[in-house]
């Protein structure tokens, strides 16, 4: 049996025991070692899923999955280039005959084995999955950063050598974006946040940010102007979740002819956006969309990612409630740059 956290879609959850299946033809069974928690898991808990499939309930959440191949069909082993016992990162997209779906969001626990999310001791890897071998000398919970990093390495596509990059939002996606921007050649990285983000802004400095700005204590536009000698940012990456005001701020932080990447999911529509900014200042907008798990894993395996600094806090599965409280920033007196669950 496999223990699993199950979300009901109405801000309730339960711990269930589910049978572990045999691998399907072209598939495998993963023994989950660790899974990172994400802001999208909070939305999932509340009954809202940001995927094209639309989500399913009740379901096992968790899509930042690292584990070991426990059993694998020979055809899958040949196709994926892995063997039983290998540690792998799981790309959260799986291509099914009905279209692509997302582990940890799009599968009901009542469908098939139900083990299609990372908040469980096992994950059934379906045909159409993709996995990537990970290094053995780093704890699994640290390696779960591969998933936010797989997004961040696509977000920094406009960044060129020597660029000034502003990253809005020092959450776990913003932290991953610092690493990705540095790898892309950014010469000056500025991270913005609020007074509530003090702990995270301090961490941003440790993992590669040159400057941090508390937007509640300083005029961030003037501060970026001062840092850049009036040139402003070449690229602004909005990695902030929640309040959409950061989109408008990004337009003020970028120079004429610069690039703005809209990535963080917002909790309401944006007001006050002036589309004239785009043609009159020749600003190019980019969607913060896309995944490059292979690129992220390559950076990690090459030792170019400060995985220990990016881990944040890690909890065993039975302490899920404590982990989720920290994720939702509802633990008095505590904050964390990331939160992960350990299964083994």
N, C-alpha and C positions, 0 to 999 in steps of 0.2 A: 504494500500500500504506500501511497505518497500523500504526505500532508500538504494541504494547499489553502491559501487565503482566497476566499471567494467574495467578490463584491456583488451586492444585490441590485445596485443601481438606484438606491433610495437612501444613501448615506448610512447604510448598515453593511456589516461584513460578518463572515463566520469562517471558522476553520473546519475543513472537511478532510476526510481520508478517501482517496480515490485509487482504484486498482491501476497498476502500472501495465500498459499494454505491451504486446510484442510489436516489433517494428513492422510497418507496412512495407510492401514491395516499393523500393526506391526511397525508403525513409529510415528513421532511426529513433532511438530513445536516449535522451540526454539526462545524466544525473546533474542537476543544477547545483553549482557551487555557490554562486552569488548573483544577485540581481540589483541593479541600481533603481532608485525611486526617482520619479520625474513629476513635474507640475501637471502633466497630462493625466497622471494617476489620480491626482486630486479631482480633476474634472470627471474622470471615469467613476470615482467614488460617488460623485454627485449625480451621476446618471447621464453625463454628456460626454460623447466620444467624438474626437476631431478627425475621424477617418472617413474615407470615401464609402466604405462599406456601411458605416453607421453604428458599429458596435453591437454588442449582444449582452444580455443579462439573464440569469446570473453568470458571472464569468471570473476567470482567474486573471488578474492584472499582471503587469510587469513585462517590459520589453527590452531592458538593458541587461541581457542574459549572458552569463559565462558559465560553462560547465564542461563535463567530460562525457565523451561518447560511451554509453554503457552497453548498448547493443545496436548493431547497424546491419541493414540489408547489404549484401555484397555489391549490388548495383549502385547503391548510394555511396558506399565506401569508395568505389572506383570513380564515380562522378565528382565527389567532393574532395577526394584526395586525403581522406582521414581514415583512422582505424580506431577500434575500441581502445579506450584509455586516453585518447588524445584530448587535450584541453582546447576548447574552441570558443570563439565569439559567435553568437547567433545573429545573423541579419534579421531584423524583425519583420521584414516583408516575406511572405510566402506566396508563390504563384500557383493558384489552384485552377482547375478547369472552369470555375465560375468567375475567375478574375483574381487580382491580388488582394490579399487580406493581411492583417497585422496581428502578430502574436501579442498577447496581453491586452487586446482591445476587441477584436472582431469575432471571437469564438465564444459561444455559450459553453458553460460547463456541462450542459446536457447534450452537447453534440459530440459524437464519437467518444474518445477517451475523456474529453473535457480538459486534458492536461495541455493547454495551449497558451499558458502564460507563465512568466518567470517567478511569480510568488508561490512556487510549489517546489517540492523536492525533485520532481521529474518533469520533463517537457517532452511531448511527442513531436518529433521533427517529421513533418509531412513531406512527401514528394513535392518538389518545387521550392524547397528551402535552400539556403546558402549558409555555410559556416566557414570560419577562418581560424587557422591554428594560432594559438597564443603562447607566449613564452611561459616557462615553468617556474622561473625564479622570482616571481612577483605574486603576492597574495591575490586570490581571485576577486575579492571585493574591490581591490584597487583597479583591477583590469576592467571592471564594468564601465569605466570612463570611456571605453572605446565607442559606446553608442552615442553619447552627446558629441564626442569628438568627430564621429562619422558625419554628423550634421554640420559641425563647425568648419570642417575642411572644405565643404561646398560653399558655405556662406562667405568665405574669404576669397572667393574666385576673383573679385575685382582688385585685390590687393597686389601691388607690385613692390619690387625691392625699393626700400627707402621711403615708403609711404608713411604718413601719419594716419593712424587708425583710432577712431573713438568707438568704444564698445559700451553701449547703454545696457546696464543691468548686470550686477555681479552675482547672479545665480549660477547654478552648475553649468548652464549653457554658456553664459558669459565667460566663465572660467575656461571652459574648453575652447572658446573662441580666442582667448588670449594666446593659448598654445598654438592654435592653428594660424593665427595672424603672424606670430613670430616665425613659424615654419615657412610661411609664404613670403617672408622678407620684410615685414613691417619694421621700420626703424624707430618709431615712437608710438607706444600704445597708451591710450588714455582711457580709463574706465570710470563711468559715472554711476552713482547710486544715491540713496537717501541716507538720512541719519540712522535709520533702522539697519542699514547695511554696513555699519562700521566694521564689524567683525569680518565681513566678506571683502570689503575694500582693502583691509589690511592683508588678507590672504592674496588678493589680486596682485599686490606688490611683490609678494614672495614668489609668485609663479611667473612673473614676467612683465607686469604693467610698469611703465615708467612713471605715470602720474595717476592719481585717483582724485575724483571731485565729488564732494557731497553737494548735490544740487539744491538742498534746502539751506545750506550754510553759505554757498557762494553763487554768484552769477556764472553759470556754467559756460555761457557763450563768451563772456569776457575772459574767463579763466582759460578756455581753449585758445582764444585769440592771443592771450599773453604767452602761453606755452609755445605756440607755433609762430610767434613773431608776426601775427596778423594774417598768416597764410590760411588758417583753419584746416580742417581735416580733408584728406584725400578720400577717405572712405569712412562712413559711419555705419556701424552694424547695430541695429536695434534688437538686442537679445532679451529685452525686458518683457516679462509676462505681466498681464493684468491691465494696468492703466494705459490707454492708447496715447496719452499726451506725449510719450517719447517719440512718436512718429513725427509730430510737428517740430519737436526740439531737434531731431536729427536734421531736418531741412535747414535749420539755423546754424548747425555746427559744421556743415560741409561747405567747401568752397565752390565757386562757379566751375562747372564742368566736372564736379566730383560725383561720387557714387554713394547711394544709400541702400542698405540691405534691410528689408523689413522681415524679421524672423520671429520675434516673440509673439506668442498667441495672446490676444487681448480679450478682456472680459465684457467689452461693450463696444459699440460703434464709435468711430472717431469723429469728433466735432472740430470745426475750425480749420480744416485742411484747405489750403489755397493751391489749387492745381496750377496757378500761374507760376509758382515756384519752379515747376519742371521746365517749361520752355524758356522763361526769362533768365533762369540761372543755369540752364542746360544740365540739370541734374538727372542722372540715370538711376532709376529705381530697379532693384533686383528683388526677386522673391527669396526669402530664406527657406528654400525647399531643396530637397535632394539629399541623398545619402551616399557616402563613400566609405563603407565599412572596411574595404581592403586598404584604402589609404590610411585610415585611422589605425588599424591594426599594425600596418607597416611602421608607422611612427612609434607606436608603443614597443614593438619588438626590437626596434633600433635604439631604444633607450632615450628617445627624444621627448618623452612626456613625463612630467613630475607626478607620477601616479600617487605617491604617498601624500603629497600636499593636496591633491585633488580628491582624495578619498572622502574626507570629512569624517562622518561617523558611520559605524557599521554595527548592526544588531542581528542576533539570531532570529530565526523565523518566529519562535514563540514570543519574541518581544516586538512583534509587528506593530502593536498599538503605540509603543514608545517611539518606534521609527517613524510612524505616520504623523504623530504629534510633532516631532521635530521637523519633518518635511513641511507641515502646514504652519510652522512657526508659532505653535501654540504651547510650547514647553517654556514655562517661566524661567527667565534668566539664561536661556541657551539659544544658540544659533549654530548653523553648520553650513559649509559650502556645498556639501552633498550628503546624501543618506543612502545606505545600501543594506540589503538583507543578506545574511549568510545562511545557506542551507546545509552546508557540510564543511 
